[in-house]
């Protein structure tokens, strides 16, 4: 069983930066690790993903050039660095672990509780 705990959200002015962390417990090595976000009234969307075992990350077009995903397997921690933040980045951000590396939330079996990011 995998448990995911996010941290690092908060409020920031437009143009600012925030870093999110997701610490995992349990076996995650064969999973795809992803960051998703969901704004009120909108569907959950993927913003970044990477296989826990390594490989090239994928970044959604909406945040490409501004967001970076990375991981430290020794610490079992996934990171999302968010730069040049915009008000439209305001959402609850979730960390997830899944069996397929896609943008579709249905392929992700485990989810964190989420951390709020607010950009004004």
Phi and psi restraints in degrees (value plus and minus 20) as a CYANA .aco file:
   2 UNK   PHI    -131.0   -91.0
   2 UNK   PSI     113.9   153.9
   3 UNK   PHI    -139.9   -99.9
   3 UNK   PSI     118.6   158.6
   4 UNK   PHI    -145.0  -105.0
   4 UNK   PSI     114.0   154.0
   5 UNK   PHI    -150.5  -110.5
   5 UNK   PSI      97.8   137.8
   6 UNK   PHI    -110.5   -70.5
   6 UNK   PSI     135.4   175.4
   7 UNK   PHI    -174.3  -134.3
   7 UNK   PSI     143.2   183.2
   8 UNK   PHI      86.8   126.8
   8 UNK   PSI     -22.7    17.3
   9 UNK   PHI     -90.2   -50.2
   9 UNK   PSI     154.9   194.9
  10 UNK   PHI     143.2   183.2
  10 UNK   PSI    -184.3  -144.3
  11 UNK   PHI    -130.6   -90.6
  11 UNK   PSI     120.7   160.7
  12 UNK   PHI    -170.2  -130.2
  12 UNK   PSI     133.7   173.7
  13 UNK   PHI    -100.7   -60.7
  13 UNK   PSI     134.6   174.6
  14 UNK   PHI     -74.8   -34.8
  14 UNK   PSI     117.4   157.4
  15 UNK   PHI      72.8   112.8
  15 UNK   PSI     -30.6     9.4
  16 UNK   PHI    -104.3   -64.3
  16 UNK   PSI    -194.7  -154.7
  17 UNK   PHI    -150.6  -110.6
  17 UNK   PSI     131.6   171.6
  18 UNK   PHI    -164.6  -124.6
  18 UNK   PSI     130.4   170.4
  19 UNK   PHI    -141.4  -101.4
  19 UNK   PSI     111.6   151.6
  20 UNK   PHI    -127.4   -87.4
  20 UNK   PSI     128.7   168.7
  21 UNK   PHI    -146.7  -106.7
  21 UNK   PSI     131.0   171.0
  22 UNK   PHI    -157.7  -117.7
  22 UNK   PSI      93.9   133.9
  23 UNK   PHI    -121.5   -81.5
  23 UNK   PSI     111.0   151.0
  24 UNK   PHI    -127.4   -87.4
  24 UNK   PSI     127.2   167.2
  25 UNK   PHI    -143.1  -103.1
  25 UNK   PSI     127.8   167.8
  26 UNK   PHI      73.9   113.9
  26 UNK   PSI     159.2   199.2
  27 UNK   PHI    -102.0   -62.0
  27 UNK   PSI      99.5   139.5
  28 UNK   PHI    -144.3  -104.3
  28 UNK   PSI     -17.9    22.1
  29 UNK   PHI     -81.0   -41.0
  29 UNK   PSI     -51.7   -11.7
  30 UNK   PHI    -115.4   -75.4
  30 UNK   PSI      -9.2    30.8
  31 UNK   PHI    -120.4   -80.4
  31 UNK   PSI     136.7   176.7
  32 UNK   PHI    -108.3   -68.3
  32 UNK   PSI     110.2   150.2
  33 UNK   PHI    -125.4   -85.4
  33 UNK   PSI     109.3   149.3
  34 UNK   PHI    -154.5  -114.5
  34 UNK   PSI     136.1   176.1
  35 UNK   PHI    -129.6   -89.6
  35 UNK   PSI     109.5   149.5
  36 UNK   PHI    -143.5  -103.5
  36 UNK   PSI     142.7   182.7
  37 UNK   PHI    -161.8  -121.8
  37 UNK   PSI     134.6   174.6
  38 UNK   PHI    -164.3  -124.3
  38 UNK   PSI      99.3   139.3
  39 UNK   PHI    -113.8   -73.8
  39 UNK   PSI     136.2   176.2
  40 UNK   PHI     -75.4   -35.4
  40 UNK   PSI     110.0   150.0
  41 UNK   PHI      58.9    98.9
  41 UNK   PSI     -16.6    23.4
  42 UNK   PHI    -139.5   -99.5
  42 UNK   PSI     141.3   181.3
  43 UNK   PHI     -96.0   -56.0
  43 UNK   PSI     135.9   175.9
  44 UNK   PHI     -90.0   -50.0
  44 UNK   PSI     112.9   152.9
  45 UNK   PHI    -147.0  -107.0
  45 UNK   PSI     124.5   164.5
  46 UNK   PHI    -100.5   -60.5
  46 UNK   PSI     120.9   160.9
  47 UNK   PHI    -137.2   -97.2
  47 UNK   PSI     -47.5    -7.5
  48 UNK   PHI    -181.8  -141.8
  48 UNK   PSI     128.5   168.5
  49 UNK   PHI    -173.7  -133.7
  49 UNK   PSI     137.6   177.6
  50 UNK   PHI    -182.0  -142.0
  50 UNK   PSI     122.9   162.9
  51 UNK   PHI     -89.1   -49.1
  51 UNK   PSI     116.4   156.4
  52 UNK   PHI     -81.2   -41.2
  52 UNK   PSI     -49.7    -9.7
  53 UNK   PHI     -98.3   -58.3
  53 UNK   PSI     -25.8    14.2
  54 UNK   PHI      98.5   138.5
  54 UNK   PSI    -195.5  -155.5
  55 UNK   PHI      89.2   129.2
  55 UNK   PSI     156.7   196.7
  56 UNK   PHI     -96.2   -56.2
  56 UNK   PSI     116.6   156.6
  57 UNK   PHI     -96.9   -56.9
  57 UNK   PSI     141.1   181.1
  58 UNK   PHI    -140.2  -100.2
  58 UNK   PSI     115.0   155.0
  59 UNK   PHI    -141.7  -101.7
  59 UNK   PSI     114.1   154.1
  60 UNK   PHI     -85.7   -45.7
  60 UNK   PSI     127.4   167.4
  61 UNK   PHI     -77.5   -37.5
  61 UNK   PSI     -53.2   -13.2
  62 UNK   PHI     -86.4   -46.4
  62 UNK   PSI     -39.4     0.6
  63 UNK   PHI    -147.1  -107.1
  63 UNK   PSI     -14.9    25.1
  64 UNK   PHI     -81.3   -41.3
  64 UNK   PSI     116.3   156.3
  65 UNK   PHI      68.1   108.1
  65 UNK   PSI     -31.9     8.1
  66 UNK   PHI    -138.6   -98.6
  66 UNK   PSI     -53.2   -13.2
  67 UNK   PHI    -128.2   -88.2
  67 UNK   PSI     125.1   165.1
  68 UNK   PHI    -153.7  -113.7
  68 UNK   PSI     113.8   153.8
  69 UNK   PHI    -127.0   -87.0
  69 UNK   PSI     121.0   161.0
  70 UNK   PHI    -171.0  -131.0
  70 UNK   PSI     150.2   190.2
  71 UNK   PHI    -168.9  -128.9
  71 UNK   PSI     133.5   173.5
  72 UNK   PHI    -144.6  -104.6
  72 UNK   PSI      78.6   118.6
  73 UNK   PHI     -86.2   -46.2
  73 UNK   PSI     -50.7   -10.7
  74 UNK   PHI     -82.5   -42.5
  74 UNK   PSI     -54.9   -14.9
  75 UNK   PHI    -115.0   -75.0
  75 UNK   PSI     -23.7    16.3
  76 UNK   PHI      32.9    72.9
  76 UNK   PSI      26.1    66.1
  77 UNK   PHI    -147.7  -107.7
  77 UNK   PSI     114.5   154.5
  78 UNK   PHI    -127.4   -87.4
  78 UNK   PSI     121.9   161.9
  79 UNK   PHI    -144.1  -104.1
  79 UNK   PSI     132.2   172.2
  80 UNK   PHI    -154.8  -114.8
  80 UNK   PSI      92.7   132.7
  81 UNK   PHI    -116.4   -76.4
  81 UNK   PSI     103.9   143.9
  82 UNK   PHI    -137.8   -97.8
  82 UNK   PSI      97.3   137.3
  83 UNK   PHI    -136.6   -96.6
  83 UNK   PSI     143.9   183.9
  84 UNK   PHI      28.6    68.6
  84 UNK   PSI      29.3    69.3
  85 UNK   PHI     -86.2   -46.2
  85 UNK   PSI     126.2   166.2
  86 UNK   PHI    -140.6  -100.6
  86 UNK   PSI     136.7   176.7
  87 UNK   PHI     -75.2   -35.2
  87 UNK   PSI     -52.3   -12.3
  88 UNK   PHI     -91.8   -51.8
  88 UNK   PSI     -26.5    13.5
  89 UNK   PHI    -102.9   -62.9
  89 UNK   PSI     -26.1    13.9
  90 UNK   PHI     -82.4   -42.4
  90 UNK   PSI     104.3   144.3
  91 UNK   PHI    -197.1  -157.1
  91 UNK   PSI     151.4   191.4
  92 UNK   PHI    -106.9   -66.9
  92 UNK   PSI     109.1   149.1
  93 UNK   PHI    -125.3   -85.3
  93 UNK   PSI     112.4   152.4
  94 UNK   PHI    -141.2  -101.2
  94 UNK   PSI     123.7   163.7
  95 UNK   PHI    -118.5   -78.5
  95 UNK   PSI     123.6   163.6
  96 UNK   PHI    -165.8  -125.8
  96 UNK   PSI     134.2   174.2
  97 UNK   PHI    -145.7  -105.7
  97 UNK   PSI     110.3   150.3
  98 UNK   PHI    -164.0  -124.0
  98 UNK   PSI     151.6   191.6
  99 UNK   PHI    -110.8   -70.8
  99 UNK   PSI     -34.1     5.9
 100 UNK   PHI    -147.8  -107.8
 100 UNK   PSI     120.4   160.4
 101 UNK   PHI    -110.4   -70.4
 101 UNK   PSI      64.3   104.3
 102 UNK   PHI    -151.8  -111.8
 102 UNK   PSI     157.2   197.2
 103 UNK   PHI    -111.2   -71.2
 103 UNK   PSI     -19.9    20.1
 104 UNK   PHI    -107.6   -67.6
 104 UNK   PSI      97.2   137.2
 105 UNK   PHI     -77.3   -37.3
 105 UNK   PSI     -46.0    -6.0
 106 UNK   PHI     -86.0   -46.0
 106 UNK   PSI     -36.5     3.5
 107 UNK   PHI    -110.1   -70.1
 107 UNK   PSI     -19.0    21.0
 108 UNK   PHI    -123.9   -83.9
 108 UNK   PSI     102.1   142.1
 109 UNK   PHI    -105.1   -65.1
 109 UNK   PSI     -50.5   -10.5
 110 UNK   PHI    -145.0  -105.0
 110 UNK   PSI     120.0   160.0
 111 UNK   PHI    -154.2  -114.2
 111 UNK   PSI     125.0   165.0
 112 UNK   PHI    -100.5   -60.5
 112 UNK   PSI     159.9   199.9
 113 UNK   PHI    -102.9   -62.9
 113 UNK   PSI     -34.1     5.9
 114 UNK   PHI      75.7   115.7
 114 UNK   PSI     132.3   172.3
 115 UNK   PHI    -158.1  -118.1
 115 UNK   PSI     114.6   154.6
 116 UNK   PHI    -102.2   -62.2
 116 UNK   PSI     114.1   154.1
 117 UNK   PHI    -140.4  -100.4
 117 UNK   PSI     105.2   145.2
 118 UNK   PHI    -145.0  -105.0
 118 UNK   PSI     104.6   144.6
 119 UNK   PHI    -138.0   -98.0
 119 UNK   PSI     103.1   143.1
